[in-house]
Amino acid sequence: MKLTQLIPFLLSFFLLSTQTYATSYILTFDNHGQDIRPQFFSDIKEQIKKLGGQITHEYTLIQGFTIDLRQEVLTPLKMKLADIEKTLGYKVYLEKDPEVHTFGNNHEH
């Protein structure tokens, strides 16, 4: 392998090994059965993106979405969500998005 081919490979390997991986969370809101204005969701999504998070799925039946977020920005996000509960009166739910298996982990073939 030529040195010019090896350098990009080693650089990408180094970047991947130092990268902090994100955890998937489900973030939902409840406004006592009332719809939440679309601008609110746009503002929340923008805040999540500023924290380095990524929206991975938007729900249609419930008011919320799934996000990928690094662990180190979880506390700042929780503080923002607590402010939303206090100021707007929305109930906020943030939980890890669990891995789901069709047959469970103990299924034998």
Z-matrix of the N, CA and C atoms (Angstrom, degrees):
N
C 1 1.441
C 2 1.529 1 108.09
N 3 1.307 2 116.53 1 132.69
C 4 1.454 3 121.12 2 179.86
C 5 1.525 4 110.11 3 -73.52
N 6 1.321 5 115.83 4 153.98
C 7 1.461 6 121.39 5 179.09
C 8 1.526 7 111.30 6 -59.96
N 9 1.327 8 117.23 7 -35.82
C 10 1.472 9 120.30 8 -179.24
C 11 1.531 10 111.29 9 -68.14
N 12 1.327 11 117.20 10 -24.59
C 13 1.456 12 120.80 11 176.15
C 14 1.520 13 111.24 12 -85.38
N 15 1.306 14 116.89 13 -31.14
C 16 1.452 15 122.53 14 -176.46
C 17 1.529 16 112.80 15 -73.17
N 18 1.320 17 117.40 16 -37.58
C 19 1.466 18 121.02 17 -176.79
C 20 1.530 19 112.09 18 -60.29
N 21 1.346 20 120.26 19 -50.61
C 22 1.484 21 118.23 20 178.52
C 23 1.536 22 112.35 21 -61.28
N 24 1.323 23 116.94 22 -35.96
C 25 1.461 24 120.31 23 178.83
C 26 1.525 25 110.56 24 -63.00
N 27 1.336 26 116.84 25 -48.70
C 28 1.462 27 120.70 26 -179.62
C 29 1.517 28 111.68 27 -64.90
N 30 1.320 29 117.01 28 -38.50
C 31 1.463 30 120.53 29 178.46
C 32 1.521 31 111.10 30 -63.86
N 33 1.318 32 118.20 31 -44.61
C 34 1.466 33 120.34 32 179.46
C 35 1.528 34 110.94 33 -66.81
N 36 1.326 35 117.67 34 -36.27
C 37 1.461 36 121.24 35 177.09
C 38 1.526 37 110.00 36 -63.70
N 39 1.329 38 117.55 37 -43.09
C 40 1.461 39 121.80 38 179.34
C 41 1.520 40 110.73 39 -63.77
N 42 1.323 41 117.67 40 -44.12
C 43 1.465 42 120.68 41 -179.46
C 44 1.516 43 111.42 42 -63.95
N 45 1.318 44 117.51 43 -39.39
C 46 1.463 45 120.55 44 178.34
C 47 1.518 46 111.82 45 -67.94
N 48 1.326 47 117.65 46 -37.19
C 49 1.456 48 120.39 47 -177.32
C 50 1.515 49 112.04 48 -74.10
N 51 1.332 50 119.43 49 -23.22
C 52 1.466 51 121.59 50 179.80
C 53 1.521 52 112.12 51 -97.73
N 54 1.295 53 118.03 52 -3.98
C 55 1.456 54 122.71 53 -177.41
C 56 1.523 55 110.59 54 -73.28
N 57 1.327 56 116.40 55 138.86
C 58 1.456 57 121.55 56 173.82
C 59 1.524 58 107.50 57 -88.19
N 60 1.318 59 116.36 58 125.98
C 61 1.449 60 119.58 59 -177.21
C 62 1.518 61 111.49 60 -84.07
N 63 1.310 62 115.55 61 149.70
C 64 1.454 63 121.87 62 -177.91
C 65 1.524 64 110.52 63 -90.86
N 66 1.309 65 114.70 64 153.28
C 67 1.447 66 122.44 65 174.83
C 68 1.523 67 107.34 66 -109.69
N 69 1.306 68 116.68 67 144.62
C 70 1.456 69 121.57 68 -179.65
C 71 1.523 70 110.10 69 -88.65
N 72 1.337 71 115.58 70 133.36
C 73 1.462 72 122.58 71 179.18
C 74 1.521 73 109.52 72 -129.45
N 75 1.323 74 115.24 73 151.98
C 76 1.462 75 121.78 74 172.13
C 77 1.522 76 106.42 75 -104.63
N 78 1.328 77 116.39 76 125.33
C 79 1.458 78 122.95 77 179.97
C 80 1.521 79 108.10 78 -118.21
N 81 1.332 80 116.72 79 117.16
C 82 1.462 81 121.09 80 -179.89
C 83 1.526 82 109.57 81 -128.97
N 84 1.333 83 114.55 82 157.76
C 85 1.455 84 122.38 83 -178.48
C 86 1.519 85 109.44 84 -130.48
N 87 1.314 86 116.03 85 145.71
C 88 1.461 87 121.51 86 176.36
C 89 1.523 88 108.13 87 -129.46
N 90 1.303 89 115.82 88 124.80
C 91 1.460 90 122.40 89 178.32
C 92 1.520 91 108.99 90 -111.63
N 93 1.319 92 116.63 91 48.47
C 94 1.471 93 123.06 92 178.65
C 95 1.524 94 111.60 93 53.71
N 96 1.335 95 114.85 94 42.67
C 97 1.464 96 120.72 95 177.36
C 98 1.513 97 114.76 96 84.53
N 99 1.301 98 118.73 97 -5.66
C 100 1.466 99 122.13 98 -179.79
C 101 1.533 100 109.45 99 -93.73
N 102 1.334 101 115.84 100 150.24
C 103 1.467 102 119.90 101 176.18
C 104 1.522 103 110.30 102 -67.03
N 105 1.312 104 115.17 103 146.99
C 106 1.462 105 121.86 104 176.50
C 107 1.521 106 107.36 105 -99.19
N 108 1.328 107 115.99 106 136.88
C 109 1.467 108 120.07 107 -175.59
C 110 1.530 109 111.27 108 -60.55
N 111 1.331 110 117.67 109 141.67
C 112 1.468 111 121.92 110 -178.44
C 113 1.534 112 113.40 111 -58.07
N 114 1.338 113 117.91 112 -33.87
C 115 1.462 114 120.42 113 -179.56
C 116 1.527 115 111.26 114 -61.96
N 117 1.334 116 117.06 115 -33.20
C 118 1.459 117 121.31 116 177.44
C 119 1.533 118 110.07 117 -60.19
N 120 1.334 119 116.39 118 -46.76
C 121 1.464 120 120.01 119 179.64
C 122 1.526 121 111.24 120 -64.36
N 123 1.326 122 117.19 121 -38.07
C 124 1.465 123 120.11 122 177.38
C 125 1.523 124 110.45 123 -62.25
N 126 1.324 125 116.76 124 -42.41
C 127 1.467 126 120.68 125 179.31
C 128 1.525 127 111.53 126 -64.51
N 129 1.328 128 117.39 127 -43.59
C 130 1.464 129 121.49 128 179.61
C 131 1.529 130 110.43 129 -63.68
N 132 1.317 131 116.97 130 -43.78
C 133 1.466 132 120.66 131 179.21
C 134 1.526 133 110.75 132 -61.06
N 135 1.319 134 116.40 133 -40.05
C 136 1.462 135 120.48 134 178.87
C 137 1.531 136 110.45 135 -64.23
N 138 1.326 137 117.83 136 -40.82
C 139 1.460 138 121.67 137 177.75
C 140 1.531 139 111.15 138 -63.28
N 141 1.319 140 116.21 139 -41.40
C 142 1.473 141 120.67 140 178.90
C 143 1.520 142 110.36 141 -63.75
N 144 1.316 143 117.21 142 -41.48
C 145 1.467 144 121.02 143 178.48
C 146 1.527 145 110.63 144 -65.27
N 147 1.329 146 117.48 145 -38.30
C 148 1.470 147 120.49 146 178.25
C 149 1.525 148 111.14 147 -64.22
N 150 1.330 149 117.27 148 -30.51
C 151 1.457 150 121.38 149 177.58
C 152 1.531 151 112.30 150 -80.82
N 153 1.328 152 116.78 151 -2.75
C 154 1.465 153 120.56 152 179.90
C 155 1.514 154 113.01 153 94.38
N 156 1.329 155 117.08 154 7.68
C 157 1.460 156 120.81 155 179.11
C 158 1.517 157 111.64 156 -83.49
N 159 1.316 158 114.72 157 167.95
C 160 1.466 159 120.79 158 -179.75
C 161 1.522 160 109.02 159 -135.24
N 162 1.321 161 116.84 160 130.93
C 163 1.460 162 122.15 161 175.27
C 164 1.523 163 106.92 162 -79.21
N 165 1.338 164 116.88 163 122.85
C 166 1.458 165 119.30 164 -177.21
C 167 1.525 166 113.38 165 -108.06
N 168 1.330 167 116.86 166 -20.63
C 169 1.465 168 119.67 167 179.02
C 170 1.521 169 109.31 168 -158.75
N 171 1.328 170 116.55 169 136.23
C 172 1.459 171 121.20 170 175.10
C 173 1.524 172 108.48 171 -109.87
N 174 1.313 173 115.87 172 131.06
C 175 1.464 174 120.94 173 -178.18
C 176 1.519 175 110.30 174 -85.89
N 177 1.319 176 115.90 175 150.03
C 178 1.459 177 120.67 176 177.49
C 179 1.527 178 111.51 177 -106.79
N 180 1.324 179 118.42 178 -28.95
C 181 1.461 180 120.80 179 -178.61
C 182 1.523 181 113.26 180 -86.53
N 183 1.320 182 116.45 181 -25.46
C 184 1.459 183 120.88 182 177.29
C 185 1.527 184 107.98 183 -123.28
N 186 1.315 185 116.58 184 160.31
C 187 1.460 186 121.11 185 -177.27
C 188 1.530 187 109.36 186 -90.34
N 189 1.332 188 115.29 187 90.87
C 190 1.449 189 119.06 188 -178.62
C 191 1.508 190 112.39 189 175.21
N 192 1.326 191 114.40 190 -170.23
C 193 1.451 192 120.55 191 -177.88
C 194 1.518 193 109.62 192 -161.19
N 195 1.329 194 115.02 193 169.05
C 196 1.453 195 122.61 194 176.84
C 197 1.518 196 107.67 195 -102.18
N 198 1.339 197 115.85 196 138.21
C 199 1.452 198 120.54 197 -179.15
C 200 1.522 199 110.10 198 -130.47
N 201 1.316 200 115.90 199 149.82
C 202 1.459 201 122.60 200 169.11
C 203 1.517 202 106.16 201 -104.39
N 204 1.335 203 115.34 202 129.12
C 205 1.455 204 120.55 203 -172.86
C 206 1.511 205 110.03 204 -144.16
N 207 1.322 206 116.89 205 137.93
C 208 1.457 207 121.24 206 175.10
C 209 1.524 208 109.28 207 -73.41
N 210 1.304 209 116.41 208 147.22
C 211 1.468 210 122.87 209 -175.55
C 212 1.530 211 112.10 210 -58.03
N 213 1.335 212 117.47 211 -37.40
C 214 1.460 213 119.67 212 -174.57
C 215 1.528 214 113.96 213 -69.95
N 216 1.328 215 118.60 214 -14.08
C 217 1.469 216 119.76 215 177.55
C 218 1.524 217 111.88 216 -105.67
N 219 1.314 218 116.64 217 6.91
C 220 1.464 219 120.52 218 179.60
C 221 1.530 220 111.15 219 -65.50
N 222 1.326 221 117.99 220 -44.14
C 223 1.467 222 120.77 221 -179.08
C 224 1.527 223 112.20 222 -63.38
N 225 1.352 224 119.74 223 -46.89
C 226 1.474 225 118.15 224 176.69
C 227 1.532 226 112.58 225 -59.27
N 228 1.326 227 117.24 226 -37.16
C 229 1.463 228 119.72 227 178.17
C 230 1.520 229 110.38 228 -65.89
N 231 1.322 230 117.78 229 -43.85
C 232 1.465 231 120.86 230 179.24
C 233 1.526 232 111.04 231 -60.64
N 234 1.326 233 117.40 232 -36.25
C 235 1.464 234 120.32 233 177.81
C 236 1.526 235 110.90 234 -65.57
N 237 1.322 236 117.31 235 -41.86
C 238 1.464 237 121.06 236 177.39
C 239 1.529 238 110.68 237 -63.83
N 240 1.327 239 116.53 238 -40.66
C 241 1.464 240 120.11 239 -179.84
C 242 1.527 241 111.13 240 -67.29
N 243 1.327 242 117.57 241 -35.76
C 244 1.473 243 121.00 242 176.57
C 245 1.531 244 110.15 243 -64.21
N 246 1.327 245 117.40 244 -38.07
C 247 1.464 246 121.08 245 176.48
C 248 1.524 247 110.85 246 -63.36
N 249 1.324 248 116.43 247 -39.54
C 250 1.471 249 120.82 248 178.75
C 251 1.527 250 109.90 249 -61.95
N 252 1.333 251 116.87 250 -43.98
C 253 1.470 252 120.51 251 179.25
C 254 1.523 253 110.47 252 -60.12
N 255 1.332 254 116.25 253 -43.70
C 256 1.468 255 119.68 254 -178.00
C 257 1.522 256 112.50 255 -69.87
N 258 1.322 257 117.26 256 -46.36
C 259 1.465 258 120.07 257 -172.62
C 260 1.527 259 113.55 258 -82.53
N 261 1.312 260 117.74 259 -37.68
C 262 1.470 261 120.12 260 -175.64
C 263 1.525 262 113.78 261 -102.11
N 264 1.334 263 116.48 262 -17.32
C 265 1.458 264 119.40 263 179.75
C 266 1.520 265 114.45 264 81.31
N 267 1.334 266 118.01 265 7.65
C 268 1.455 267 120.84 266 177.39
C 269 1.522 268 108.62 267 -77.21
N 270 1.313 269 117.03 268 142.67
C 271 1.467 270 121.12 269 171.05
C 272 1.528 271 106.73 270 -86.53
N 273 1.327 272 116.06 271 128.85
C 274 1.459 273 121.78 272 -175.95
C 275 1.525 274 108.64 273 -113.76
N 276 1.324 275 116.14 274 132.85
C 277 1.461 276 121.95 275 177.42
C 278 1.528 277 108.13 276 -121.61
N 279 1.318 278 116.50 277 124.28
C 280 1.459 279 122.09 278 176.20
C 281 1.517 280 107.35 279 -128.13
N 282 1.323 281 115.94 280 118.15
C 283 1.465 282 119.80 281 -179.61
C 284 1.513 283 109.97 282 -141.15
N 285 1.332 284 115.79 283 153.22
C 286 1.458 285 120.03 284 176.26
C 287 1.517 286 108.90 285 -62.59
N 288 1.310 287 114.93 286 141.37
C 289 1.462 288 121.56 287 176.67
C 290 1.526 289 106.60 288 -84.64
N 291 1.332 290 117.50 289 105.78
C 292 1.464 291 119.19 290 -174.12
C 293 1.527 292 112.28 291 -73.64
N 294 1.317 293 114.53 292 150.80
C 295 1.452 294 120.71 293 174.58
C 296 1.526 295 107.54 294 -75.72
N 297 1.325 296 116.17 295 132.92
C 298 1.460 297 121.39 296 -176.73
C 299 1.522 298 109.38 297 -115.58
N 300 1.339 299 116.12 298 134.93
C 301 1.466 300 121.71 299 178.95
C 302 1.516 301 109.07 300 -118.21
N 303 1.316 302 116.53 301 142.14
C 304 1.455 303 121.50 302 -179.57
C 305 1.518 304 111.75 303 -63.56
N 306 1.324 305 117.50 304 -45.48
C 307 1.447 306 121.08 305 -175.09
C 308 1.523 307 113.42 306 -107.91
N 309 1.305 308 117.79 307 4.55
C 310 1.462 309 120.24 308 -176.99
C 311 1.513 310 109.97 309 79.81
N 312 1.316 311 116.07 310 175.35
C 313 1.462 312 120.97 311 -177.37
C 314 1.515 313 113.27 312 -83.19
N 315 1.314 314 119.06 313 -16.35
C 316 1.474 315 121.97 314 -175.08
C 317 1.517 316 112.92 315 -101.51
N 318 1.312 317 118.25 316 12.96
C 319 1.462 318 121.35 317 -178.01
C 320 1.529 319 109.90 318 -71.60
N 321 1.332 320 115.54 319 127.73
C 322 1.469 321 120.13 320 177.12
C 323 1.513 322 108.97 321 -101.67
N 324 1.296 323 115.45 322 145.76
C 325 1.479 324 121.33 323 -179.03
C 326 1.504 325 110.73 324 -86.00
